Amino acid sequence: MSQKDTHRDRIALQLYTVRDYVADDMLGALSRAADLGFAGVEFAGLFEHDPEALRAHLDSVGLAVCGTHTGLDQLANDFAGCVRDARTLGTDIIVVPYLAQEYRGAPGYAEATTMMTDFARRLKDEGMRLAYHNHSFELEPCRSDSLERGIDIIIAESPADLVLLEIDVYWLRHGGVNPLAFLKQYATRCPLLHLKDMSDEQSRRFAEIGTGILDFAAIVTRARQAGVEWLIVEQDSDFESDSFESAARSLQNLQSICQSIDTEA
């Protein structure tokens, strides 16, 4: 039995974590992710690789694709191409990973939400889904005289069954929001969950899962209860020594957490 079959949770690697390797050798990075025991990957750009060739390699090493990070501008400029690439890679989820500065502020968030809702409807017609990945800037008030936040606009002004969420627990904590409380409220809208740790409240450095201050046992338990489809390991920077070594440590720690939950159940 392979390492990735030892428990029920599907764990993927967001390839942005190992972008230095991906930029030099995409196929080698995919093979290494599979060798470490990841069940899948999430793309953050194809680096000019042919999607069909990538799919063939993914199949050969036994990796699934849980989603693709695709900007609003990409969807606006080549919707059909974005759908084609995602479908070729074997995923039905396209994730909007970020909002440019022009979409910040209440009018900008409203415009972005309208765009995402439109794209989500079109994707539904293609048998696909759209999700939005949060950072912490959406957790800031849109105006000095209002408590309304960007995330509130995105959630309130889009249909819950169309514009889904890819919740990132680190960025919630970074923005002063309790990740578990947020997940409890919106987990059923969250097919993909980004997991990365925070070293401490003072530095707020990125950290390998299980080495910082986030309660991943509680987070994973809630994710399971809500039917979250993929747990996704990501770390933006602050690696112990090497991005793949950090990814491996996060995976091992996350698997241990999952197994501990099973033991205690």
C-alpha atoms as one frame of an Amber mdcrd trajectory, in Angstrom:
protein
   0.000   0.000   0.000   1.392   3.399  -0.967   1.784   6.231   1.489  -1.100
   8.160  -0.029  -3.507   5.236   0.515  -2.949   4.974   4.268  -5.942   7.169
   5.173  -9.095   8.481   3.584  -8.135  12.138   3.257  -7.150  13.303  -0.200
  -4.105  15.540   0.179  -2.754  17.619  -2.687   0.208  19.930  -3.153  -0.304
  23.452  -4.441   2.535  23.661  -6.948   3.154  27.316  -6.104   4.918  25.922
  -3.040   7.623  24.352  -5.217   7.537  26.924  -7.998  11.336  27.016  -8.162
  11.343  23.345  -9.146   8.296  23.664 -11.391   9.913  26.480 -13.378  12.990
  24.360 -14.094  11.443  20.901 -14.497   7.660  20.625 -14.318   7.535  16.895
 -15.037  10.263  16.159 -12.521   8.417  18.196  -9.875   5.210  16.255 -10.524
   7.066  12.966 -10.205   8.627  14.072  -6.944   5.257  15.134  -5.540   3.891
  11.685  -6.338   6.918   9.976  -4.814   6.430  11.912  -1.578   2.908  10.540
  -1.296   0.671  13.368  -2.455  -2.559  12.153  -4.040  -2.917  15.211  -6.227
  -1.677  18.645  -7.199  -3.169  22.052  -7.800  -1.718  24.048 -10.653  -0.696
  27.695 -10.473   0.194  28.136 -14.138   1.288  25.585 -16.722   4.617  27.241
 -17.539   3.954  26.837 -21.268   3.570  23.075 -21.016   1.064  21.283 -23.205
  -1.923  20.230 -21.045  -2.247  16.900 -22.842   1.408  16.064 -22.166   0.971
  17.073 -18.535  -2.120  14.885 -18.221  -0.254  11.917 -19.639   2.532  12.387
 -17.111   0.078  12.920 -14.245  -1.640   9.669 -15.138   1.670   7.836 -15.370
   2.716   8.859 -11.841  -0.747   8.488 -10.320  -1.542  12.111  -9.531  -4.973
  13.705  -9.725  -5.541  17.426 -10.278  -7.798  19.058  -7.710  -7.949  22.485
  -9.349  -6.241  25.167 -11.391  -5.508  28.722 -10.258  -6.763  30.940 -13.055
  -7.009  34.729 -12.900 -10.074  36.787 -13.787  -8.153  38.277 -16.686  -7.408
  34.811 -18.071 -11.065  33.840 -17.849 -12.101  37.087 -19.490  -9.568  36.823
 -22.308  -9.813  33.096 -23.071 -12.681  31.435 -21.265 -12.856  28.511 -23.663
  -9.126  27.899 -23.358  -9.267  27.926 -19.562 -12.081  25.383 -19.612 -10.264
  23.223 -22.147  -7.023  23.204 -20.165  -8.726  22.386 -16.859 -10.773  19.608
 -18.417  -7.708  18.164 -20.119  -5.854  18.111 -16.805  -8.779  16.242 -15.257
 -10.283  18.801 -12.879 -13.693  20.427 -12.789 -12.701  23.301 -10.481 -11.200
  26.601 -11.612 -10.014  28.798  -8.739  -9.682  32.576  -8.912  -6.542  32.944
  -6.778  -6.275  36.686  -6.232  -7.838  40.055  -6.966  -5.736  42.841  -8.404
  -5.728  46.255  -6.746  -8.365  47.548  -9.156 -10.898  45.193  -7.563 -10.267
  46.325  -3.991 -12.730  48.641  -2.268 -16.479  48.075  -2.201 -17.148  48.894
  -5.894 -14.233  46.729  -7.001 -15.291  43.757  -4.920 -18.830  44.091  -6.253
 -17.538  44.161  -9.838 -15.287  41.157  -9.257 -18.137  39.253  -7.637 -20.398
  39.955 -10.597 -17.681  38.691 -12.936 -17.102  35.554 -10.885 -20.826  34.833
 -10.740 -21.074  35.140 -14.515 -18.070  32.886 -15.061 -19.460  30.394 -12.531
 -22.753  30.183 -14.434 -20.911  29.581 -17.676 -18.705  26.990 -16.021 -21.758
  25.205 -14.645 -23.007  24.866 -18.210 -19.678  23.164 -18.962 -20.051  20.807
 -16.006 -17.430  22.703 -14.032 -17.191  24.822 -10.873 -15.586  28.095  -9.801
 -14.076  28.940  -6.399 -12.411  31.990  -4.901  -9.202  31.738  -2.847  -8.887
  34.248  -0.008  -5.848  36.085   1.265  -6.073  38.532   4.167  -6.712  41.770
   2.287 -10.359  40.743   1.800 -10.704  40.706   5.587 -10.000  44.415   5.920
 -12.881  46.951   6.019 -13.588  48.415   2.585 -13.933  51.916   4.010 -12.800
  53.637   7.160 -16.417  54.356   8.105 -17.693  50.805   7.589 -17.044  47.325
   8.966 -18.016  45.718   5.658 -15.167  43.622   4.302 -14.378  42.416   0.824
 -15.045  38.814   1.797 -18.498  39.844   3.025 -19.334  41.282  -0.394 -18.049
  38.221  -2.233 -20.027  35.851  -0.015 -23.241  37.879   0.216 -23.497  38.986
  -3.416 -22.841  35.647  -5.093 -24.954  32.467  -5.073 -23.506  29.966  -2.598
 -23.991  27.116  -5.052 -22.112  28.934  -7.823 -19.206  30.907  -6.353 -17.493
  28.468  -4.024 -14.615  29.144  -1.645 -11.091  27.813  -1.444 -10.517  28.754
   2.180  -6.914  29.416   3.200  -6.570  28.966   6.947  -3.234  30.791   7.247
  -4.536  33.939   5.575  -7.635  33.915   7.775  -5.439  33.872  10.884  -3.199
  36.537   9.305  -6.274  38.740   8.863  -7.429  38.302  12.443 -10.176  35.770
  11.726 -10.491  32.470  13.580 -10.003  29.820  10.867 -12.093  27.182  12.620
 -15.026  29.545  13.181 -14.925  30.673   9.546 -14.684  27.095   8.346 -17.626
  26.068  10.503 -19.696  28.803   8.877 -18.693  28.222   5.266 -17.248  24.708
   5.013 -20.145  23.408   2.925 -19.213  26.046   0.335 -15.567  24.911   0.388
 -14.569  21.941  -1.799 -10.863  22.817  -1.523  -9.050  23.796   1.680  -5.602
  25.396   1.761  -3.548  24.364   4.779  -0.391  26.080   5.945   0.807  27.005
   9.396   1.861  30.251  11.075   4.978  30.239  13.218   3.732  32.745  15.827
   1.501  35.781  16.203   4.399  38.235  16.236   6.327  37.368  13.078   3.409
  35.629  11.309   5.956  33.709   9.249   4.774  30.851   7.094   5.521  27.485
   8.666   5.257  23.792   7.869   1.967  22.224   8.952   2.084  21.094  12.555
   5.014  23.308  13.546   3.119  26.518  14.320   0.047  27.784  16.125  -2.909
  26.611  14.022  -5.108  23.801  15.355  -5.088  21.445  12.390  -6.759  18.569
  14.227  -9.849  20.711  14.752  -9.647  22.143  11.234  -9.359  18.736   9.552
 -12.139  17.305  11.724 -14.476  20.100  10.624 -13.401  19.746   7.006 -14.251
  16.047   7.113 -17.652  16.745   8.648 -18.457  19.204   5.861 -17.279  16.940
   3.060 -14.332  19.063   1.922 -12.972  17.250  -1.114  -9.258  18.058  -0.924
  -6.823  19.167   1.751  -4.142  21.179  -0.026  -0.658  21.718   1.356   0.773
  25.135   0.515   3.595  27.271   1.831   4.426  30.588   0.198   7.939  31.066
   1.612   9.953  30.806   4.863  11.049  27.255   4.071  13.279  25.481   6.570
  15.841  24.835   3.838  14.155  23.732   0.616  10.616  24.055  -0.717  10.163
  20.344  -1.411  11.579  19.394   1.984   9.060  21.727   3.603   6.263  20.232
   1.504   7.317  16.738   2.564   7.346  17.699   6.233   3.921  19.306   5.970
   2.537  16.196   4.285   3.981  13.858   6.899   2.687  15.984   9.754  -0.737
  16.342   8.167  -0.987  12.595   7.609  -0.063  12.014  11.262  -2.755  14.480
  12.347  -5.328  12.699  10.181  -4.330   9.314  11.553  -4.503  10.621  15.130
  -8.051  11.824  14.510  -8.954   8.352  13.247  -7.373   6.721  16.303  -9.276
   8.943  18.712 -12.608   8.486  16.925
